[in-house]
């Protein structure tokens, strides 16, 4: 075939990826500050007028310059070209910037419950949930990968966003093996040197860990409070103040997250998933699942397969 014939042949249109379907967890994450939705932003670094908190593990990457955080009474300086991670449920505020107009900040917001579901992270989970701020090693992540994640997220394609979250899990597992640099120690490593607000948050962290580690067992408020040696009423009020959600609702949401994972990552029959996720009855499971996701477990599994 001649080059002329090849050139005259009309180019085949590029096939478009299928349009993403709306994520069934949109309303699930929109109903409270304790569980934020997954997101990625890139923007010029900026000062924050007030401390704030939200339901994510947050990642920061600076392309140039530096910035200082006030992190629940602890100072943290973030430099360029390294990914910094912390639990954003603890109040934090950017109080100083040293960056010119070309600098950019890339933030990743990983829902806290998705992080708690990640296996084999060991002390990394304890460090972040204990109020530590860490900096990942260069071999764990670089700007090229972060920019690709940003493009995948901005595509609006839920499958591409799911790939990003899976790759974040792999990045964390690599960090758990290779280690990380500590910018602010967790309370378990640096007792007594943080602000007075650290103590009640530390109680809540222990309650969260107990819930996550025992989510398939029956869990009562009394039992959870006993783990930290507090009166149930005080423990409930403290948990709600720090987490922006009650203990009972937190337990239910973590069980729904576990059930959703089992729908996609196991061959369990839907009838058995309720019990493997910690629900005491099928009726309770279906009621909570439909309310959270707007569909039944069977419908969600069929939509994912289809």
Secondary structure by P-SEA (a helix, b strand, c coil): ccaaaaaaccccccccccccccccccccccccccccccccccccbbbbccccccccbbbbbbcccbbbbbcccbbbbbbccbbbbcccccbbbbccccccccbbbbbbbccaaaaaacccccaaaaaaaabbbbbbccccccaaaaaaaaaaaacccaaaaaaaaaaaaaaaaaaaabbbbbccccccccccccccaaaaaaaaaaaaaaaaacccccccaaaaaaaacccaaaaaaaaaaaacccaaaaaaaaaaaaaaaaaccccccccccccccccccaaaaaaaaaaaccccaaaaaaaaac
